[in-house]
Amino acid sequence: MMLYSDWILLSCLAGRLATNIVASMQQNDIQAANIKGNETLFQGGVHMRTHAQAVVIGGGVIGCSILYHLTKLGWKDVVLIERDELTSGSTWHAAANIHGLHDSTNISRIQHYTMGLYKELEQETGQGCGVFQPGSLYLAQTIEREHQLRLQAAKAKLYGMNFHEVDRGEAERLHPLVDFDGIRCIMWEPDGGNVDPSGVTQAYATGARQNGAEIVRFNPVLGTEQQPDGTWIVRTEKGDVSTPWVINAAGLWGREVAALAGIELPLQPTEHQYFVTETIPEIAAMEKRLPSVADRDGEYYLRQEGQGLLVGAYEKNMKFWAEDGTPLDFAHDLFDDDLERIEENMLRAIDRVPVVGTAGIKRVINGPMIWSPDSNVLLGEMPEKKGYFCCNGIIPGFSQSGGMGLMVAQWIIEGEMQYDMFPWDIARFGSWATDGAKGKAFTKERVRDQYANRFKIHFPNEERSAGRAVRTRPVYQRQKDMGAVMGLNYGWEHPLWFADAPDTKDTDGFTRQNWWGPVGEECKMLRANAGIIDISNFAKYRCKGAGASDWLNSVFANNMPKSIGRSCLTPLIGKRGGIAGDFTVTRLAEDEFWIIGSGMAERYHKRFFNEVPLPTGTTFTSETEAMCGFNVAGPQSRTILQSMTNTSFATDDFQFMRSKWIELAGVKVLALRISFTGDLGWELHCATADQDRFYAALLETGKAFGAGPVGSRALMSLRIEKGYGSWSREYSPEYWPQEVGLDRLCKMNKDFLNKVAVAKAMGNPAREHMVILSLDAAQTEASNADATGGEPIFKDGKGIGRVTSGAYGYSVGQSLALGFISGAVAGDEVEVMVLGVAHKAVILKEAPFDANGEILRG
């Protein structure tokens, strides 16, 4: 085995070799840029267009992909502006691995699209992408990784993707240099591999030029100024461009470009290293290219490069870079080698592939990457700045570049992407992730955690602690002292479940964890007596003014309540006719309404609200910070609340879907008779200043009736027992109203936002239907696992759907799942791939708890 000191000695060659790489890359860029497309040359300069349908800022792989896809979808009058050469920044030195499978189904779809696009690009443009697809081997050293890989294999079967298990003998044939001792499970992705970063970027650029786009290099952007009519002027060294759309794809300079428009993005660069070995005789003697190795439990990645190996790592002892801003003169630059930092990862790679330890190091690449707090891209139109689009913080750029470019082009040209990509939407973060010391610390610590745990499994229900707590309410410490295990929702801390002792931590895994039993006790308590649930993280809005009713009717699909005190449920419709949101709207007065929606989607929904101008004298304001809320639900809820007020809670006096301003324990609250658990219950909203004393009064009063605190994990179980959908799971822009049972709430005899789109969608037969399933008790007990979301559903060996939510139904004694299916009906037996293994299930005719709503309305 090569000593570490030998590594350091050999790596001294890296600086000279990296310089040669830079020169080669730059020459390739210059040659490719000389392809005459839509540029008009004069005296060695470039005359830019002064108007464009869209301006892309940034000439890396993502910016060029966006430009290309805009032209593919029909826009020809588009411009890309790059401050230096194409590929400057992170693109040129990327390892450029490509793979298809991801824990998110839609991201998997995007990655598969990208993998298939590269060879098409080569044929279309004549520009080589350097595509190598010898396949990828995925190794599981732990039972948790085995669960993850088996789930991915089940999803691959459902969606027709090529990813399946192979035995050790086949794996050794595919990659004879790997030692497979200690490996529990091996998956094979035949299409995995890598591409040439410069080649791919130039292929996108060439394709865009051929379709009419203009690319202007060596042209720093000096300003982005929004005009009174909402359009933008992009000011550059070579002139100004007027456009309706500015697209920030500036990579390492995403923060700096955003700042030109007064935007602060939650991004932080880090250093990242990989090295390439000298020629390895065993590889030189082979007549085939070796597959890449994804040994994520070993926390490194490895693939063939030339006749050697490329090995990279995400080390625990990570290093930030450019914390105060990316240098403007940085381009094709690298940092000094720092192999000692990744030594532990490399030793694990040597244990798995011993020839790594005997090979010399040809070059070391230590370059920058820029991260978001959850390592997903920050993508989307800024809700506060119409026409300003971000696509920043991309890590697996060459696995996602094509799909990402397509999604951006669809959003800008068609108004919405074909897939629900909320996990990528920039609206998932608010100013709490950037403002002040807490916000900046949140982003930095989350990036530290994401980098150091890049290959750690993201388990269902997992809550990582880095950077918290950033947003808290007055009851936070009281709840912590009561044993609350806290979760994060749009920056807010909220109780997931209540343990017997403070400072209890979640355990993580695909099977039932340490919270499974306590959550069951909370569910049983609420169903038998009552429970008190903190719902303060729900988004809350107030609409007030003479035009409030008309405005809300023009935004939402359902008719707004006409009588004071009445409430209604209503969908918000997306551009393609899907469910962009679901809300409860209550009429408080002739000119005032109270609206409740998803808390994590508050900034996302702002885009829709902004599409309909408010009438003069009418206001629409967020009350999420100013107001807090609790849901008191269960058979004793009426008795508990009645003992705290003189207001009658009798059914005749306080009917279902009615509201009143009342006083409870001396606190003014808005009481709505509604409950997401499906029980008799009320939502109670009070001023934030009153939250702690009001909570204390509810707990003290409820104690005599067997009631206590209940967390959001119990709420998940209870709403699934009732068959209630939830936004971002069952309700999504991908699903039409008739597919989720909300078509009756779309009133087609009035005008509302995106009515034409939903009319078209509802004119089609449902593609699939939302159902509730009961899983086989013996099998879920044996596997000690329930469905959590994403598991494929099969019938007679054929994929018919997928789970969107799952939990154990403690009060009905069944392991349950909500999901979407086609080709099956109530009573049919199906198989749900829990842990990637078939579990028998039956499609239920109705929800197992209070299917007719008698308890809810009683």
N, C-alpha and C positions, 0 to 999 in steps of 0.2 A: 504494500500500500504506500502511495506517495505521501510523504510527510507534509504537514501544513507549511513548514518553512520552504519546501520546494514550490508549493503553490504561490507563495508570496514572491519568490525569486522569478518564477516563470511569468507572473502577471505583470512584471515590469515592462514586458513587451506591449502591454495593452494600449498605452498612450500613443505610440507610433502607429500601431495597427488601426486604432480608432480614427486617427487622422486620415489614414488612407481610405477608410470606409467613408468618412465624411466627404472626401474629395470625389470618390466614386459616385456617391449618392447625388452630390451636387451636379456632377457632370450629366448624370441620367436625367435629373430634373430639368437642366438647361436644354438638353436635347429634346425632351418631350415638350417643353414649353414652347419650342420653336415651331410646333405644328400650327399652321395657320388655321385658325377657326374664325372667331368673330372679333378678333382684335384688329384694330387699324393702327399700323405702325407709322410713326413719323419721326425722323431724325433720331432714331434710336429710342424713342419714347413710346408711350401708349396713350392713345386718346380714348378715354372711357366714355361709356354712355352717361348721359346726364339724368336719365329716368330708367327705372327698371321695375318689373313686377316684384322682385325680391332681391335683396343684397345679402349674400352669405359672407360673413367675416371669419376667415380662417381657412388655410389651405392644407390642412391635414387630411387624413383618410375620411373623417366624418364630414368635414365641410365639403369635400369633393363628392362624397356619396350623396349628400343632400342636394347639391347642385345638379348632379346627374339625374337623380330621381325627380326633381322638379321638372326637368326637361322631358323625362319619360312620361310624365303625367300631363304634358301638354304646354307647360310654360316655357317659352323660348327666350323671352326678354328678361334674363336673369344674369346677375353678375356675382363673381366671387372675388374678394379682395384679400390678398395675403401680404403681410408686412415684410416677409423675406422670401425664401424659396418655398415651393410646395414641399411638404413633409417636414418642415422645420418644427421643432418642439419635441413631442413624445413619439410622433409617428415613425420617424426614420429609424430609431433604435429599438423599436418594439420587437419582442420575440415572435409575434404574429402567429401564435397558435390558433387553430380553429377547432371548435367542437360544437355539437348540436344540442346536447341535453342540458337542461337546467331544471331546478326545482319548480320554477314557474312555467306552466304550460305555454303561455303566450310568448315568453322569452325564448322557450325552446323552438316555437314556430318561427320566430324571427331569426334565430341562429341557423336553423335549417335552410331558410330562404337565403341567407347570406352565403352559406357554404355552397349552395347550388348556383349562385349568381356568378361566382368568379370565373368559371370556365365559359359561361355565356358572355361575360364581359370580354374575355380574350377573343372570342369569335366575332363579336360585334365591333370591337375597336382595333383589333390587330396588335394590341398592347399586351404583352405577357404579364401575368399576375404571379408567376412563380409558384403555381399551385402544386403542392405535394400532398397526396391523400393516401398514405400507407396504412391509415387506421390508427385507432387509439385503444389502449388497454387501460381499464379502470380497475383499481385494486382496492379491496376492502380488508383492512386489518382488524376492524372491530365489528361487533354485532350492529352497532348504530350505522356504520357506513354500509354494511350489508343491507340493512333496511332501506337506506337511501337509494342504493343502486338498484335494488329490486323494484322499488316504487318507480324509478325512472324507466326501467325496462318495461314495466306494465304500461306506463304512459306511452312509451315508444310503440308498443304493440297497438294501442288504441288509435294513435295518430299516424300509423304507417311509417314510423321512423325506424331506421336500421340501428338497433342497439339491443344486444342480447348476451346471455351468459355463455361462456366457454369454459371447458374444463382445463386443468393444469397442463395436460398433454398438448392440447391445441394452443394454449398460451405460450408454452415453451417453443413450439414450432414457429409461432408468429414472432417471438422475440427471445432467441436463445441466450441472450446476455443477462436476462433478469433472473434473479433468485426468488422463486415464488414461495419459499418457506414462510409459514405464518400467515399466509393469505387465505381468508375465509371464502372469498367470492371474487370472480374475475368477470368483468363485462367487456364486450368488444363492440366498438363503434367503427365499422369499416371505412367511413368517410372522414374520420378525423385526420388532422394533419396540420399543415402550416402553409403560409403564403409569403411572398416577398412584399414587404411594406411599401417600398417605393413603387414597385410594379403595380400593385393594386391601386394606389393613390393616382398614379398616372393614367391607369385605365379608366377610372371614374372621370378624371379631368378630360381625357380624350373623348370619351363618350358624350360628356356634357358639351364640349366644344362642337362636336359633330352635330349635335342637336340644336345649336344656336346660342349656347351660353358664352359669356365672356369671362375670362380669368385675367386678373391684373396682379402681377407679382411686384415685390419690392415697393409696396405702396402702403405705408402705415395709416391706419385709421386714426384721425385726430379728434373726431367728435361724432356723436349720434344725437340729433336734436329732433324732438317731436314737435310737429307743427300744430297750429290751432285746429286743423281739420283731421288730426289724428295720424297723418302720414309722417314720414321721417326724412330727414336729410342726413346722409352719411358723408361726413367731411373727411377728405383724405389729402395726402400730399400732392396727388395728381389730379385733384378736382373733387367736386361734390356730386353725389347721386341722390335723387329724390325717389322714394319708394314707399309703398304701403307696408312692406315687411322687412324688418331687420332680423337676421338670423345669426346669433352669436354662437359660432362653433370654433372659438378661438383657443381651445385646448388649454395649455399652460397659462395663457393670458386671458382666460375667460373672466376672471375677476376684474382685471383691468379694463377690458372692453365693456363689461357690464357697468362699471363705475362711470363710464362716459355718459351713460343714460341715467345715472343716479340710482343704480341698482347694486345691492350687495348680495353676492352669492355665497352660500355655505360650502366653500371649497378649500382644500388644503393640499399642497403638493408634498410628496415624499421622494426620497431616493429609492431606487430599486435596482438590484443587481442580478445579472446572470453571466455565466461564462461559457465559452466554447473551447472544447479540448482540441489538441492536435489530432492528427490521424490515428485512429485505433485500428491495428492490423486486422482484428476479427471483423470489423465493419468493412474495411477495404477489400477483404476477401469474399464478401457476400455479393450475390448477384441481385439482391433486392434491397429496397429501402426499409428500414426498421420502423415499426409503429411507435408513436409516442407513448409515454407511460404517465398515467395520472394516479400517482400514489399520494393522495391528499392527506391521508393519515400521517405520512412522512413529511408533509409540509414542504414539498419541492415539486418542480415539474421538469420533465426530461424528454428530449426528442433528438433525432438525428439532425446534424447540421454538417453538410459536406460528408466527409468520411470520419467525422468525429461525433461528439454529442454536445448538445446545448443543455445546460442545467441551470435552473433559476430557483429562487427561494423567496418566501415572505417570512422574514425572521421576526422573532419576538422583540429583539432589540432594534426596533425600526428607527428611522431617522427622518425628521421633518426637513423640508427645504423651503426657502422663500416664504417664510411665515408673514413677512410684511409686504409681499408683492413680488411677482415674477420679474426679473430684470428684463428690460426692453431690448437689450442687446444680446440676449441669449438666443441661440438658434440651433445649429448642429454641434452642440457642446455636450461634454460628459464630465462627470465628477471623478475625483481620484478613486482608485480601487480601494475597497474596504472589505476584503474577503473574510477577515476575522469575524465580522458581524454575522456572516451566514454559515459559520463553520459547523454548527450543530446540524443544520439542515443538510449540508453537504455530506457530513458523515453518514447520515441516514440514507442519502442517495447512494453512497459508496457501498453500504451494507446491502442495498437492494440490487445495484448494478455494479459489481466489483471492478469492472474495467475503468470506471470513472476514476478510481483511486490510483490506477497505474498509468494514466494518460497525462501528458503534459498539457498545460493550459495555453491555448493559442491567443485568446484575447478575453478581456473582461469588459463588460458593458455595465456601467453604473450611471443610470440616467434618471430623469425626473418623471413622475406620474402625478396626476392631480385627481383627488378623491372627493366625493361627496360624503356626508355622514353615514350613509348606509351602503356605499360603494356602487349604487345604481346611478345611472345618468340623471342629470337635472334637465328634464325635457318638457317643453311646452311654452305656450304664450304666457307672458307675465300677466296675471289677472289684473294688475294695477296699471299696466301700460299696453294698451291695445296695439297690436302689430309688432311687438318686440318678442322675439322667439328665442329661447335658450336651448342649447344642446351641449351640455358641459359635464365634465367629470366622468368621462367614459374610461373604464378600465379594460374590459375584454373587447377592445375596439374592432379587432379583425374577425371576431366571431359574430359581432353585432352590426358592423358598419352598413351592410346592405339593408337589413331590416330596419335599422334606425333611420337611414335616409328615406326609405319608403314611408315609414310612419310619419316623419316630419312633412314630407311632400303631401301625403293624404290630408293631414291636419290643415295645412296652409291652403291647399287648393280645394279640398272637398269639405272642409270644416270639422272633420273628425276622423280619427284613425279607425281602421276596421276592427282592431282588437282593443279590449279594455287594458290600457297600460298605466293604470293609476300608480303601480309601484315605481314607475319612471317619472310621473308627473311632478314638475317642479312645485306644484301647489301642495305637495305633501309636507313641505316645510314652510314655516312662516318666519316672521321677523325674529321670533324667539330663538332661531338657530343662528342668527348673525348679530343681533343688537346687543350692545353692552358686554361686560365681562362674562356674564353667564352664557350668552349666546355664542360668543367666540370660543369659550372653553368647551361648550357642548360640541361644536363642530370639530375642534382639534382632538378632543378625547375620543369622539366617535370614530374619526379617521384613524387614530392610533389603534383602536380596537379592531377596526375593519382590516387594516393592513396586517397586524400581528396575527389575526385569526382568519386570514383570507380563505383558507381551506377548511375552516371549522364548519361543521354541519349547522345549518339554520333549522333548528327543530321546530315542529309545530308548537305554537303557544310560547315560544322562547322570548324572554325579555332580557336584553343585555343592559348592564348597569352603567356602562361608561358614559360620562358626561352628565349624569343626572344628580340632583333633580333641578330642572331648569324652569318649570312652571308649577307652582303649587297653590293650593287654596287654603283658606283658614283652618279647615279640618284636617289638614295633612298630618300634623304631628299627633293629633288625637287618634287618627286611624292607625298610624304606625305604632303607637303605644298599645293599641288594641290587638296588635298582631297582623295588621294588614300587610300583605305582600303586594307591592305596587307594580303597576304597569304603566306604559307610556302611550298616550293618545294625543297626537298633534301637539306634543310638548308637555301636556298636562299629566301629572301623576294621579293615578286613580287606583282604587283597590281591585285587585284580581281575585283575592280570596283572603280569608282570615284564619291565621294559624293560632295554635294555643299559646305561643310565646312570641314576643317581639323579635325582629331581626331574623326571622326564619327566611330561608332562601328557597327559591324554586329549584327543583332538579329538572333536567332536560332529557328528552328522549322521544322516540316514536311510540313507546308503550305508555301505559298509565304511570303517572309520576306521583311524587309525594303529596300533591294537592288533590289527587283524585278522590280520596276518602273525605277530607274536610269539605270539599265543594259539594259532595253528596249530602253531607249533613246540613249545609246551608239550604240546598234545594228542598230537602225534606221538611226543614223548619218552616220555610216559606209556604209550601203547599199545605202543611198541617195547621200552622198558626199565622205567621206573617213574617215578612222580611223587609229590611230597610236598605235600599240600593242607592248609592250615590250616582246620580245621572248628570252631574254638573258638566261633564265633558261633552254632552250633547250640544250641538250648535243651536243658538237661540237668537231670534231676530224679532224686531218690532217694526211694523209698517203703520205709519200714521199720517192722516191727512184726508182731504175730501176725495182724492183720487185713489186711495189705498185699495178699495175693493176692485175697481176697474183694472188697476195695475196688476194685482195678484191674479186676477182672472186671465189677464193676457200673458202671464208667465206660466202658471200651472195648468195642468190638463183638466183637473176636476173643477166643478163649480165651487166658488168660495161660499162659506156659510153666510146665510142672509140674516139669521137671528143672532142677537147678542147672547154670548154664552155657548153657542154651538161650535163644534169642532168637525173637521173632515180630514180624511187621508187623501193625499194627492200625489201622483207621479210628477216628476220634472222630465221632459222629453229631450233626448239628444238629437244631434243633427241627422243621424241615420234612423231615427224613429225608435231607439232603444230607451231604456230607463236610466236617465242620468242622475236621478235622485228620487227619494221618497220622503215626504214631509207630512207633518201634522199641522194644520192651520186652524187657529181658534179666533173667533170674532170677539174682541174685548169690548168694543163700543161701535157706534155707527161709523166712526172714522179710524178705528184702530184694530190691528190684528197681531196675533202672537204666532210665530212660525218656529217649528222645531225640526231639525234635520240631523244628518250625520256630522259628528264633531270633526272627524279627521278629514272631511270633505268640505269644510267651510270655505277655504280659499279656492278650491276647485269650483264650487258652486257659484262663486263670485262672478266668474266669467259669464254664466248664464243670466244672472240677475242684471249684469251690465248691458246685456243685449237689448233690453226693453227700457227705453227712457222713462224715468219717473215723471209723472205729471207735476206741474208747478204747484208748490206748496205741500207736496207729499214727500215723506222721508222714509228711508229703509235703512235701519241701523242694526249692527250686531250687538246683542246683549250677552254674549257668551262670557265675557269677563265680568260684567256688572252683576250678573245673576247666576245663582247656583240652583241645584235641584236635587230632590230625592223622590224615589218611587217607593211608596208603602203599599205592599201587595200581599194578598193572602186572605183566607177566610176571616181572620180577626182584624183586618185593616180598617174596616168601618168602625168597629168598636174602639180601636185605639185612637183613631182620629176624632171620633165623636166625644171622647173623654177630654179632648184638648180644646174644645170650642163650643160655642152656643149655636153654631150653624148646623142645621140638620143634614146628616149624611144618609138619611133614609132614601131608598130607591126612588120613591115618588118625588122627593125633593132634590135629589142629585143624581140624575140619570146618566147612563153611559154616554160618552162623547159630549159631555157638558162641562162647563167651567165656571168658576166664581172667584172673585177676590175675597178672601176671608182672613180671619186672624186665628192663628194656631199657636198656643202657648205664648201669646203676646207678640208674635211675629206675623207681619203681613205677608201673605203668600198667595200666589195664583195657583189654584187647585184645579187640575184637569182629571176627570174620571176616565182614565185610560191606563193600560198596563201592558208592557211588552212581554211580561211573563205569561199572559193569558188568564191571570187570576182576577178576581175582584181587586181593584186597586186604584190608587190616585198618584198622579205626578204632582209634586208640590215645589213651586219655584219661588225663591226668596232672594233678597238682595245679598250680595256676597258678604257684606259686613255682618249680616245676621246668620250666616251659615253655621258657624260653630255652635252657637247657643241653641239654634233650632235643631241641629243634629243631636246635641246632648239631650234635649227635651224629648225628641222622638225615641231615642234609645232608652231613656229612663221610663217613659210611659209604656213603651212596647215590652219592656222586660216582664211586667206583670202578666202579660198575655202570651208569653212564650216566644216573643219576637226578638230578633237581633240583626246584626249587620250581615249583609249579603254582597258578594263581589261580582264582578262582570263575568267570571267563568261560570258561575251558577246561572247567571242571566242567559248565557249562551245555551246551556243545557235546557233551561225552562222554555225558551222561545222555540227551540227545535222540537220539543215535545208538543208544542202547540202548532208547529208547522209554519211559523212566521219566518219570512225572508229577511235578509239584512243587506244594507247597501254595501257594495264591493264584493259581496259573496253571491247572493241570489239576485240582487238588483244591480244591473250594470248596463252600460250603453250597448253591450253586445246582445242583450236579451230584449225581445219585443214584449209589449204589454200582455198579449194573449198567451205568451209562454210562461209568464209568472203569475197569472191570475189578476192582473191589474187593468185589464182592458175595460172593465165596467167602470173604472174611475176616469176614463178618458172621454170627456163629453164633447162629441164631435159636432154639436150644434152651436158651438161658439169658437172664436178664434183664440189661439194660444201659441206659445213659442214652439216652433217646429211641428205644427199641426200637419202640414203637408207631408212631412216625412213619416209621421206616425200613421197617417191615413194610408199611405202606400204600404207600410209594414203590416198594418192590421188587415190589409186587403189580401195578404198572403196567408196560406195555411201555416200554422205553427211548425217550426222546424223540429222542436223538441218541447217537452213539458217538464215543469218543476214537480218533483214527487218527493215523498217521504218514504224511507226504507227502514225496515227493522232487520238488524243483522242477527245471524244465528248465535244464540247465547252460549252454547258449548264452545263454538270456535273462538268467539271473542274472549271468553274466559281462558281458554287454552293459550291464546296468543297474548293475553293481557293487554289488549289494544282495542281502540275504537277508531273509526274513521275520523279524520280531522279536516279534510278538504283536499281535493285534487286527485283522489283515488279513482282510477278507471272503474267502470261498471261494464260487465260482460254478461251476455246471455247466449247459451249454447255455443260458447267459444267466440262469439262476435261482439265487438265493442259497440255498446249502445249508449254510453253516456259517461258522466263523471260526477263525483261528489263535490259539492260546494261548501257544505258545513257538516260537521259531525260531532257527536258527543254522546256520552251515556245519559239516558233518561232515568234519573234516579227515582222519580216518583211513579214512573210507569214500569220500571224494571226491564228496560230494553236498551240495547245499543242502537242508536238512531243515526240517520244521515239524511240530509236534504241534498238533492242533486237534480241534474237534467238528463232525460233519457228520450230516446225515440225507438219505436218498434217494440214497445212493451206496455202492458197495462196493469192496473191494480190487481193484485193477486198473483202475478207472475213471480216465479223464483228467478233470481239473478245472482251474480257473483260480484262482490265488491273487493277490490284488491288492497285490503288493509295490509300494511307492511310489504306490499307488493305480492302478497299471497292471497289466493282466492278464499273469500269468506262468503258463505251462503247468506242470502238476504231475500226478503219478500217485499214487494212494493205494496204499501198500505193503501187502503181505500180512503182513509181519513186520518187526521192527526190523532195520536193516542190519548191526548189530554183535551177534554172539553171540546170535542169536535164541533158541536152545535152552538158553542158560545153561551151556554146557559149560566155557567159560573161567572163568566166575564160580565154579563149583563144583570146578574142577580142582585 
